[in-house]
Amino acid sequence: MGDVTGEATRYETVPTDAGEARIVWYEGPEGTDPWAVLALGHGAGGGVEARDLRALAGALPARGVTVALVEQPWRVAGRKVAPAPKTLDTAWRGLWPALAKPGLPVVAGGRSAGARVACRTGRDLGALAVLALSFPLHPPGRPERSRAAELLGTGLPTLVVQGGNDPFGRPEEYPDGPHRLVVVPYGDHGLALPRRAPLGQDEALALLVDGVAEWLDALR
């Protein structure tokens, strides 16, 4: 799977119309020739320390994909409640030029609320593809409030990585569409596994990293 505890190589503060955002860059070792940037936003209930974001940031740079973990302005400012989706989109659009600055194609992505942002804005911003981690297909217990239109409307190659027990949308609830789906068995919305699951947390993260890496390689 690779090192899931890789160290950030640099930090960048970016002004946007929604406030200052922060990009935490993870780049490959010296001699690595990157071919793309994977930009990942966080969810509404946490930041860039999420286990799936850190796993990808630790493993992918050595495979030629620079990872940019994006902290939305509300997190940078220390607020505890995420703003409206429109404000999240405004910040993402404002920091996009910094993500594209290395001159490489950018895959837009994120987890949960961050995945929704990537789905809504990726095509207009010129993203190569969209990576949706733990896409919140609906609020828990409210399948009638589906957000499938955001996912189905990306207009770009899209990969969804979903926990098998995610209350925001289990894999079997997903509509047919052009997106590809990678399932982390027994995983919840944070891709955490119960103690009695027949596979361990490291194995679950390996499924995540390998599935995303394989999909990214196919985009080259």
BELSULUR-V334890 format. One record per pair of residues at least 24 apart in sequence whose C-alpha atoms are under 10 Angstrom apart, sorted by the first residue. I is the first residue (numbers start at 1). J is the second residue. D is the distance in Angstrom with one decimal. If there is no record, write none. Layout:
i:I j:J d:D
i:I j:J d:D
This chain:
i:1 j:55 d:8.7
i:1 j:56 d:9.4
i:1 j:58 d:9.3
i:1 j:59 d:6.6
i:1 j:60 d:9.2
i:1 j:202 d:8.8
i:1 j:203 d:8.8
i:1 j:205 d:7.9
i:1 j:206 d:5.2
i:1 j:207 d:8.4
i:1 j:208 d:9.1
i:1 j:209 d:6.5
i:1 j:210 d:6.8
i:1 j:213 d:9.8
i:2 j:55 d:8.6
i:2 j:56 d:9.2
i:2 j:58 d:7.0
i:2 j:59 d:4.8
i:2 j:60 d:8.0
i:2 j:61 d:9.9
i:2 j:62 d:8.4
i:2 j:63 d:9.5
i:2 j:206 d:8.5
i:2 j:209 d:8.6
i:2 j:210 d:9.7
i:3 j:54 d:9.6
i:3 j:55 d:7.6
i:3 j:56 d:9.1
i:3 j:57 d:8.9
i:3 j:58 d:5.1
i:3 j:59 d:5.4
i:3 j:60 d:9.0
i:3 j:62 d:9.3
i:4 j:51 d:8.8
i:4 j:52 d:9.2
i:4 j:53 d:9.4
i:4 j:54 d:6.3
i:4 j:55 d:4.4
i:4 j:56 d:7.1
i:4 j:57 d:7.1
i:4 j:58 d:4.2
i:4 j:59 d:5.8
i:4 j:60 d:9.3
i:4 j:202 d:9.4
i:4 j:205 d:8.8
i:4 j:206 d:9.6
i:4 j:209 d:9.5
i:5 j:51 d:9.9
i:5 j:54 d:6.9
i:5 j:55 d:7.1
i:5 j:56 d:9.6
i:5 j:57 d:8.1
i:5 j:58 d:5.4
i:5 j:59 d:8.4
i:6 j:54 d:8.0
i:6 j:55 d:8.4
i:6 j:56 d:9.5
i:6 j:57 d:6.9
i:6 j:58 d:4.3
i:6 j:59 d:7.5
i:6 j:60 d:9.9
i:6 j:61 d:9.2
i:7 j:54 d:9.6
i:7 j:57 d:8.7
i:7 j:58 d:7.4
i:8 j:57 d:8.4
i:8 j:58 d:8.8
i:8 j:67 d:9.4
i:8 j:68 d:9.3
i:8 j:69 d:9.5
i:10 j:68 d:9.8
i:11 j:68 d:9.4
i:11 j:69 d:9.7
i:12 j:68 d:9.9
i:12 j:70 d:9.6
i:12 j:98 d:8.7
i:13 j:70 d:9.9
i:13 j:71 d:9.5
i:13 j:73 d:9.9
i:13 j:76 d:9.5
i:13 j:95 d:9.2
i:13 j:98 d:9.5
i:14 j:73 d:9.3
i:14 j:91 d:9.5
i:14 j:94 d:8.2
i:14 j:95 d:6.1
i:14 j:96 d:9.5
i:14 j:97 d:9.6
i:14 j:98 d:7.5
i:15 j:73 d:8.8
i:15 j:91 d:8.6
i:15 j:94 d:7.5
i:15 j:95 d:7.3
i:16 j:72 d:9.8
i:16 j:73 d:8.2
i:16 j:90 d:7.6
i:16 j:91 d:5.5
i:16 j:92 d:8.2
i:16 j:93 d:8.2
i:16 j:94 d:4.9
i:16 j:95 d:6.4
i:16 j:96 d:9.7
i:17 j:73 d:9.6
i:17 j:87 d:8.8
i:17 j:90 d:6.7
i:17 j:91 d:6.4
i:17 j:92 d:9.8
i:17 j:93 d:9.2
i:17 j:94 d:6.7
i:17 j:95 d:9.5
i:18 j:72 d:8.8
i:18 j:73 d:6.6
i:18 j:74 d:8.3
i:18 j:83 d:9.7
i:18 j:86 d:9.9
i:18 j:87 d:6.4
i:18 j:88 d:7.8
i:18 j:89 d:9.2
i:18 j:90 d:6.4
i:18 j:91 d:5.3
i:18 j:92 d:9.1
i:18 j:93 d:10.0
i:18 j:94 d:8.3
i:19 j:72 d:8.5
i:19 j:73 d:5.2
i:19 j:74 d:7.7
i:19 j:76 d:8.7
i:19 j:77 d:8.3
i:19 j:87 d:9.8
i:19 j:90 d:9.7
i:19 j:91 d:7.3
i:19 j:94 d:9.5
i:20 j:71 d:9.1
i:20 j:72 d:7.8
i:20 j:73 d:5.1
i:20 j:74 d:8.5
i:20 j:75 d:9.6
i:20 j:76 d:7.0
i:20 j:77 d:7.9
i:20 j:91 d:8.3
i:20 j:94 d:9.7
i:20 j:95 d:9.1
i:21 j:70 d:7.3
i:21 j:71 d:5.7
i:21 j:72 d:5.2
i:21 j:73 d:4.5
i:21 j:74 d:8.2
i:21 j:75 d:8.3
i:21 j:76 d:6.4
i:21 j:77 d:8.8
i:21 j:91 d:7.3
i:21 j:92 d:8.6
i:21 j:94 d:9.0
i:21 j:95 d:7.3
i:22 j:68 d:9.7
i:22 j:69 d:8.3
i:22 j:70 d:5.9
i:22 j:71 d:5.1
i:22 j:72 d:6.9
i:22 j:73 d:7.4
i:22 j:75 d:9.1
i:22 j:76 d:6.9
i:22 j:95 d:8.8
i:23 j:48 d:9.7
i:23 j:67 d:9.7
i:23 j:68 d:6.1
i:23 j:69 d:5.7
i:23 j:70 d:4.6
i:23 j:71 d:6.3
i:23 j:72 d:8.9
i:23 j:95 d:8.7
i:23 j:98 d:8.7
i:23 j:99 d:8.4
i:24 j:48 d:8.6
i:24 j:57 d:9.6
i:24 j:67 d:8.3
i:24 j:68 d:5.6
i:24 j:69 d:5.0
i:24 j:70 d:6.4
i:24 j:71 d:7.9
i:25 j:57 d:8.5
i:25 j:61 d:9.9
i:25 j:66 d:7.4
i:25 j:67 d:6.0
i:25 j:68 d:4.6
i:25 j:69 d:6.5
i:25 j:70 d:8.7
i:25 j:99 d:9.6
i:26 j:54 d:9.8
i:26 j:56 d:9.6
i:26 j:57 d:6.0
i:26 j:58 d:7.5
i:26 j:59 d:9.6
i:26 j:60 d:8.8
i:26 j:61 d:6.6
i:26 j:62 d:9.7
i:26 j:65 d:9.0
i:26 j:66 d:5.9
i:26 j:67 d:5.1
i:26 j:68 d:6.2
i:26 j:69 d:8.0
i:27 j:57 d:8.5
i:27 j:58 d:9.2
i:27 j:60 d:8.7
i:27 j:61 d:5.2
i:27 j:62 d:7.8
i:27 j:63 d:10.0
i:27 j:64 d:8.5
i:27 j:65 d:7.7
i:27 j:66 d:4.9
i:27 j:67 d:6.6
i:27 j:68 d:8.6
i:28 j:57 d:9.8
i:28 j:58 d:9.4
i:28 j:59 d:9.2
i:28 j:60 d:8.0
i:28 j:61 d:4.2
i:28 j:62 d:4.8
i:28 j:63 d:7.6
i:28 j:64 d:6.7
i:28 j:65 d:7.6
i:28 j:66 d:6.6
i:28 j:67 d:9.0
i:29 j:61 d:7.6
i:29 j:62 d:6.5
i:29 j:63 d:9.8
i:29 j:64 d:9.5
i:30 j:62 d:9.5
i:31 j:62 d:9.7
i:32 j:61 d:8.1
i:32 j:62 d:6.8
i:32 j:63 d:7.9
i:32 j:64 d:6.3
i:32 j:65 d:9.4
i:32 j:66 d:9.9
i:33 j:61 d:9.5
i:33 j:62 d:9.1
i:33 j:63 d:8.8
i:33 j:64 d:5.9
i:33 j:65 d:8.7
i:33 j:66 d:9.6
i:34 j:60 d:10.0
i:34 j:61 d:7.5
i:34 j:62 d:8.6
i:34 j:63 d:7.8
i:34 j:64 d:4.1
i:34 j:65 d:5.5
i:34 j:66 d:6.4
i:34 j:102 d:9.8
i:34 j:104 d:8.1
i:35 j:61 d:9.9
i:35 j:63 d:9.3
i:35 j:64 d:5.8
i:35 j:65 d:6.2
i:35 j:66 d:8.0
i:35 j:103 d:9.4
i:35 j:104 d:6.3
i:35 j:105 d:7.5
i:35 j:106 d:9.4
i:35 j:220 d:8.1
i:36 j:61 d:9.6
i:36 j:64 d:7.1
i:36 j:65 d:5.1
i:36 j:66 d:6.3
i:36 j:67 d:8.6
i:36 j:100 d:9.5
i:36 j:102 d:9.0
i:36 j:103 d:8.7
i:36 j:104 d:5.1
i:36 j:105 d:5.1
i:36 j:106 d:5.9
i:36 j:107 d:7.4
i:36 j:128 d:9.1
i:36 j:216 d:9.0
i:36 j:219 d:9.8
i:36 j:220 d:8.7
i:37 j:61 d:9.1
i:37 j:64 d:8.8
i:37 j:65 d:5.6
i:37 j:66 d:4.7
i:37 j:67 d:5.7
i:37 j:68 d:7.0
i:37 j:99 d:7.5
i:37 j:100 d:7.8
i:37 j:101 d:9.9
i:37 j:102 d:8.2
i:37 j:103 d:9.2
i:37 j:104 d:6.4
i:37 j:105 d:6.3
i:37 j:106 d:4.8
i:37 j:107 d:6.2
i:37 j:108 d:8.6
i:37 j:127 d:10.0
i:37 j:128 d:9.7
i:38 j:65 d:6.6
i:38 j:66 d:6.2
i:38 j:67 d:4.8
i:38 j:68 d:6.1
i:38 j:69 d:8.4
i:38 j:99 d:8.8
i:38 j:104 d:9.9
i:38 j:105 d:8.7
i:38 j:106 d:5.8
i:38 j:107 d:4.8
i:38 j:108 d:6.3
i:38 j:109 d:7.0
i:38 j:110 d:9.4
i:38 j:127 d:9.8
i:38 j:128 d:9.7
i:38 j:129 d:9.5
i:38 j:130 d:9.2
i:38 j:131 d:8.6
i:38 j:216 d:9.3
i:39 j:66 d:8.5
i:39 j:67 d:6.0
i:39 j:68 d:4.7
i:39 j:69 d:6.0
i:39 j:70 d:6.9
i:39 j:96 d:9.1
i:39 j:99 d:7.1
i:39 j:100 d:9.5
i:39 j:106 d:6.9
i:39 j:107 d:6.2
i:39 j:108 d:5.2
i:39 j:109 d:5.7
i:39 j:110 d:7.4
i:39 j:118 d:9.1
i:39 j:127 d:9.8
i:39 j:130 d:9.5
i:39 j:131 d:9.1
i:40 j:67 d:7.5
i:40 j:68 d:6.2
i:40 j:69 d:5.0
i:40 j:70 d:5.9
i:40 j:71 d:8.9
i:40 j:107 d:8.6
i:40 j:108 d:6.6
i:40 j:109 d:4.6
i:40 j:110 d:4.2
i:40 j:111 d:7.4
i:40 j:114 d:7.3
i:40 j:115 d:8.1
i:40 j:118 d:8.5
i:40 j:130 d:9.8
i:40 j:131 d:8.3
i:40 j:132 d:9.1
i:40 j:133 d:9.2
i:41 j:68 d:8.6
i:41 j:69 d:6.2
i:41 j:70 d:4.9
i:41 j:71 d:6.5
i:41 j:72 d:7.4
i:41 j:88 d:9.9
i:41 j:92 d:8.6
i:41 j:108 d:8.5
i:41 j:109 d:6.4
i:41 j:110 d:4.2
i:41 j:111 d:6.4
i:41 j:112 d:8.8
i:41 j:113 d:8.1
i:41 j:114 d:4.6
i:41 j:115 d:7.1
i:41 j:116 d:9.6
i:41 j:117 d:8.1
i:41 j:118 d:8.1
i:41 j:132 d:9.9
i:41 j:133 d:9.8
i:42 j:69 d:7.9
i:42 j:70 d:7.0
i:42 j:71 d:6.8
i:42 j:72 d:7.7
i:42 j:75 d:9.6
i:42 j:109 d:9.1
i:42 j:110 d:5.7
i:42 j:111 d:5.4
i:42 j:112 d:7.2
i:42 j:113 d:7.0
i:42 j:114 d:5.1
i:42 j:115 d:8.0
i:42 j:117 d:9.9
i:42 j:133 d:9.5
i:43 j:71 d:9.7
i:43 j:72 d:9.4
i:43 j:82 d:8.7
i:43 j:110 d:7.5
i:43 j:111 d:5.4
i:43 j:112 d:5.0
i:43 j:113 d:4.7
i:43 j:114 d:5.2
i:43 j:115 d:7.9
i:43 j:116 d:9.3
i:43 j:117 d:9.9
i:43 j:133 d:9.6
i:43 j:134 d:9.3
i:43 j:135 d:9.7
i:43 j:136 d:9.9
i:43 j:190 d:9.7
i:44 j:72 d:9.7
i:44 j:74 d:9.8
i:44 j:75 d:9.3
i:44 j:80 d:8.9
i:44 j:81 d:7.3
i:44 j:82 d:5.5
i:44 j:83 d:8.7
i:44 j:88 d:10.0
i:44 j:111 d:9.0
i:44 j:112 d:7.3
i:44 j:113 d:5.7
i:44 j:114 d:7.7
i:45 j:80 d:8.2
i:45 j:81 d:7.9
i:45 j:82 d:7.9
i:45 j:112 d:9.0
i:45 j:113 d:8.8
i:46 j:71 d:9.9
i:46 j:75 d:8.5
i:46 j:80 d:8.9
i:46 j:81 d:9.8
i:46 j:82 d:9.6
i:46 j:111 d:9.8
i:46 j:112 d:9.9
i:46 j:190 d:9.9
i:47 j:71 d:6.7
i:47 j:72 d:8.5
i:47 j:75 d:7.2
i:47 j:76 d:9.5
i:47 j:111 d:9.7
i:48 j:72 d:9.6
i:48 j:75 d:9.7
i:48 j:110 d:9.6
i:48 j:111 d:9.5
i:50 j:111 d:8.8
i:50 j:190 d:7.6
i:50 j:191 d:9.5
i:51 j:190 d:7.6
i:51 j:191 d:7.9
i:51 j:192 d:8.5
i:51 j:201 d:9.8
i:51 j:205 d:8.2
i:52 j:110 d:9.7
i:52 j:111 d:8.3
i:52 j:133 d:8.1
i:52 j:134 d:9.6
i:52 j:161 d:9.9
i:52 j:190 d:7.8
i:52 j:191 d:7.4
i:52 j:192 d:9.5
i:52 j:204 d:9.7
i:52 j:205 d:6.9
i:52 j:206 d:10.0
i:52 j:208 d:7.5
i:52 j:209 d:8.4
i:53 j:110 d:8.0
i:53 j:111 d:7.9
i:53 j:133 d:8.9
i:53 j:209 d:9.9
i:54 j:205 d:9.9
i:55 j:202 d:9.6
i:55 j:205 d:6.8
i:55 j:206 d:8.5
i:55 j:208 d:8.3
i:55 j:209 d:7.0
i:56 j:205 d:8.8
i:56 j:206 d:9.7
i:56 j:208 d:8.1
i:56 j:209 d:6.0
i:56 j:210 d:9.5
i:56 j:212 d:8.3
i:56 j:213 d:8.9
i:57 j:209 d:9.6
i:58 j:209 d:9.6
i:59 j:206 d:9.7
i:59 j:209 d:7.2
i:59 j:210 d:9.4
i:59 j:213 d:9.0
i:60 j:209 d:7.8
i:60 j:210 d:9.5
i:60 j:212 d:9.0
i:60 j:213 d:7.1
i:60 j:216 d:9.7
i:63 j:213 d:8.1
i:63 j:217 d:9.3
i:64 j:213 d:10.0
i:64 j:217 d:9.6
i:65 j:104 d:9.7
i:65 j:106 d:9.7
i:65 j:107 d:9.7
i:65 j:213 d:9.0
i:65 j:216 d:8.6
i:65 j:217 d:9.6
i:66 j:102 d:9.7
i:66 j:104 d:9.4
i:66 j:106 d:9.4
i:67 j:99 d:9.7
i:67 j:106 d:9.7
i:67 j:107 d:9.6
i:68 j:99 d:7.4
i:68 j:106 d:9.8
i:68 j:108 d:9.9
i:68 j:109 d:9.9
i:69 j:109 d:9.6
i:69 j:110 d:8.7
i:70 j:95 d:9.0
i:70 j:99 d:9.4
i:70 j:109 d:9.9
i:70 j:110 d:8.7
i:70 j:114 d:9.3
i:71 j:114 d:9.9
i:72 j:114 d:9.2
i:82 j:113 d:9.3
i:85 j:113 d:8.2
i:85 j:114 d:9.6
i:85 j:116 d:8.5
i:85 j:117 d:7.4
i:85 j:120 d:9.7
i:86 j:117 d:8.9
i:86 j:120 d:10.0
i:87 j:117 d:9.9
i:88 j:113 d:8.8
i:88 j:114 d:8.3
i:88 j:116 d:9.7
i:88 j:117 d:6.9
i:89 j:114 d:9.3
i:89 j:116 d:9.2
i:89 j:117 d:5.8
i:89 j:118 d:8.4
i:89 j:120 d:7.9
i:89 j:121 d:7.1
i:90 j:117 d:9.5
i:90 j:121 d:9.5
i:91 j:117 d:9.8
i:92 j:117 d:7.6
i:92 j:118 d:8.4
i:92 j:121 d:8.2
i:92 j:122 d:9.8
i:92 j:125 d:9.7
i:93 j:117 d:9.6
i:93 j:118 d:9.9
i:93 j:121 d:7.6
i:93 j:122 d:9.3
i:93 j:124 d:9.4
i:93 j:125 d:7.3
i:96 j:122 d:10.0
i:96 j:125 d:7.5
i:96 j:126 d:9.7
i:96 j:127 d:9.6
i:97 j:125 d:9.2
i:100 j:125 d:9.8
i:100 j:126 d:9.6
i:100 j:127 d:9.2
i:104 j:128 d:9.9
i:105 j:129 d:9.2
i:105 j:220 d:9.9
i:106 j:130 d:9.2
i:107 j:131 d:7.1
i:107 j:156 d:9.9
i:107 j:157 d:9.7
i:107 j:158 d:9.6
i:107 j:216 d:8.8
i:107 j:219 d:9.8
i:108 j:132 d:8.6
i:108 j:158 d:9.6
i:109 j:133 d:7.5
i:109 j:158 d:9.4
i:109 j:159 d:9.3
i:109 j:160 d:9.8
i:110 j:134 d:8.6
i:110 j:135 d:8.7
i:111 j:135 d:6.5
i:111 j:136 d:8.8
i:111 j:160 d:9.8
i:111 j:161 d:9.2
i:111 j:162 d:9.9
i:111 j:189 d:9.3
i:111 j:190 d:8.8
i:112 j:136 d:5.5
i:112 j:137 d:9.0
i:112 j:168 d:9.0
i:112 j:189 d:8.1
i:112 j:190 d:9.0
i:115 j:150 d:9.7
i:115 j:151 d:8.9
i:115 j:160 d:9.1
i:116 j:147 d:8.7
i:116 j:150 d:6.9
i:116 j:151 d:7.5
i:116 j:154 d:9.9
i:117 j:150 d:9.1
i:118 j:150 d:9.4
i:118 j:151 d:9.4
i:118 j:154 d:8.4
i:119 j:149 d:9.6
i:119 j:150 d:6.0
i:119 j:151 d:5.9
i:119 j:152 d:8.5
i:119 j:153 d:7.5
i:119 j:154 d:5.2
i:119 j:155 d:8.8
i:119 j:156 d:8.9
i:119 j:158 d:8.6
i:120 j:149 d:9.6
i:120 j:150 d:6.1
i:120 j:151 d:8.0
i:120 j:153 d:7.8
i:120 j:154 d:6.6
i:120 j:155 d:9.8
i:121 j:150 d:9.8
i:121 j:154 d:7.9
i:122 j:154 d:6.9
i:122 j:155 d:8.5
i:122 j:156 d:7.8
i:123 j:153 d:9.4
i:123 j:154 d:6.4
i:123 j:155 d:6.4
i:123 j:156 d:6.6
i:124 j:154 d:9.4
i:124 j:155 d:9.6
i:126 j:156 d:9.6
i:127 j:156 d:8.0
i:127 j:157 d:9.8
i:128 j:156 d:7.1
i:128 j:157 d:7.7
i:128 j:158 d:9.6
i:128 j:219 d:8.2
i:128 j:220 d:9.9
i:129 j:154 d:8.6
i:129 j:155 d:8.8
i:129 j:156 d:5.2
i:129 j:157 d:4.9
i:129 j:158 d:5.9
i:129 j:159 d:8.3
i:129 j:216 d:9.0
i:129 j:219 d:8.2
i:130 j:154 d:7.6
i:130 j:155 d:9.3
i:130 j:156 d:6.6
i:130 j:157 d:6.3
i:130 j:158 d:4.7
i:130 j:159 d:6.5
i:130 j:160 d:8.6
i:130 j:179 d:9.4
i:131 j:156 d:10.0
i:131 j:157 d:8.6
i:131 j:158 d:5.8
i:131 j:159 d:5.0
i:131 j:160 d:6.2
i:131 j:161 d:8.0
i:131 j:179 d:9.8
i:131 j:180 d:9.8
i:131 j:212 d:8.2
i:131 j:215 d:9.6
i:131 j:216 d:9.5
i:132 j:158 d:7.3
i:132 j:159 d:6.0
i:132 j:160 d:4.7
i:132 j:161 d:6.4
i:132 j:162 d:8.5
i:132 j:179 d:9.9
i:132 j:181 d:9.5
i:133 j:159 d:8.2
i:133 j:160 d:5.8
i:133 j:161 d:4.9
i:133 j:162 d:6.4
i:133 j:163 d:9.1
i:133 j:182 d:9.6
i:133 j:189 d:9.1
i:133 j:190 d:9.2
i:133 j:191 d:9.2
i:133 j:208 d:9.4
i:133 j:212 d:10.0
i:134 j:160 d:7.2
i:134 j:161 d:5.9
i:134 j:162 d:4.9
i:134 j:163 d:6.8
i:134 j:166 d:7.6
i:134 j:168 d:8.0
i:134 j:169 d:8.3
i:134 j:170 d:9.5
i:134 j:183 d:9.9
i:134 j:184 d:10.0
i:134 j:187 d:9.7
i:134 j:188 d:8.7
i:134 j:189 d:5.9
i:134 j:190 d:7.3
i:134 j:191 d:7.8
i:135 j:160 d:7.0
i:135 j:161 d:7.7
i:135 j:162 d:7.0
i:135 j:163 d:9.7
i:135 j:166 d:9.4
i:135 j:168 d:7.6
i:135 j:169 d:7.6
i:135 j:170 d:9.9
i:135 j:189 d:8.6
i:136 j:162 d:9.3
i:136 j:166 d:8.7
i:136 j:167 d:8.6
i:136 j:168 d:4.9
i:136 j:169 d:6.2
i:136 j:170 d:9.5
i:136 j:189 d:8.4
i:137 j:166 d:9.7
i:137 j:167 d:9.2
i:137 j:168 d:5.8
i:137 j:169 d:5.1
i:137 j:170 d:8.5
i:137 j:171 d:9.8
i:137 j:173 d:8.4
i:137 j:174 d:7.7
i:137 j:175 d:9.9
i:138 j:167 d:8.5
i:138 j:168 d:5.3
i:138 j:169 d:6.2
i:138 j:170 d:9.9
i:138 j:173 d:9.9
i:139 j:167 d:7.8
i:139 j:168 d:5.4
i:139 j:169 d:8.1
i:140 j:166 d:8.7
i:140 j:167 d:5.1
i:140 j:168 d:4.9
i:140 j:169 d:7.6
i:141 j:167 d:7.3
i:141 j:168 d:7.9
i:141 j:169 d:9.2
i:142 j:167 d:9.6
i:142 j:168 d:8.6
i:142 j:169 d:9.7
i:143 j:167 d:9.8
i:143 j:168 d:8.5
i:143 j:169 d:8.0
i:143 j:173 d:8.7
i:146 j:174 d:10.0
i:148 j:174 d:7.8
i:148 j:175 d:7.5
i:148 j:177 d:9.8
i:149 j:175 d:9.9
i:151 j:175 d:9.7
i:151 j:177 d:9.0
i:151 j:178 d:9.6
i:151 j:179 d:8.1
i:152 j:176 d:9.0
i:152 j:177 d:6.5
i:152 j:178 d:7.4
i:152 j:179 d:7.5
i:153 j:177 d:9.7
i:153 j:178 d:9.7
i:154 j:178 d:9.7
i:154 j:179 d:9.3
i:155 j:179 d:9.8
i:157 j:215 d:9.6
i:157 j:219 d:8.5
i:158 j:215 d:9.3
i:159 j:211 d:9.2
i:159 j:212 d:7.8
i:159 j:215 d:7.6
i:159 j:216 d:9.4
i:160 j:211 d:9.9
i:160 j:212 d:9.2
i:161 j:191 d:9.3
i:161 j:207 d:9.6
i:161 j:208 d:7.1
i:161 j:211 d:8.3
i:161 j:212 d:8.2
i:162 j:186 d:9.8
i:162 j:187 d:7.7
i:162 j:188 d:8.3
i:162 j:189 d:7.7
i:162 j:190 d:9.3
i:162 j:191 d:7.7
i:162 j:208 d:9.2
i:163 j:187 d:4.0
i:163 j:188 d:5.2
i:163 j:189 d:6.3
i:163 j:190 d:7.9
i:163 j:191 d:5.5
i:163 j:192 d:8.3
i:163 j:193 d:8.9
i:163 j:204 d:9.4
i:163 j:208 d:9.9
i:164 j:188 d:6.8
i:164 j:189 d:8.9
i:164 j:191 d:8.6
i:164 j:193 d:9.6
i:165 j:189 d:7.5
i:165 j:191 d:8.8
i:165 j:192 d:9.6
i:165 j:193 d:9.0
i:165 j:194 d:10.0
i:166 j:190 d:8.2
i:166 j:191 d:8.0
i:166 j:192 d:9.7
i:180 j:215 d:8.9
i:181 j:211 d:9.3
i:182 j:207 d:8.3
i:182 j:208 d:7.7
i:182 j:210 d:10.0
i:182 j:211 d:6.6
i:182 j:212 d:8.4
i:182 j:215 d:9.9
i:183 j:207 d:8.3
i:183 j:208 d:8.2
i:183 j:211 d:9.1
i:184 j:208 d:7.0
i:184 j:211 d:9.8
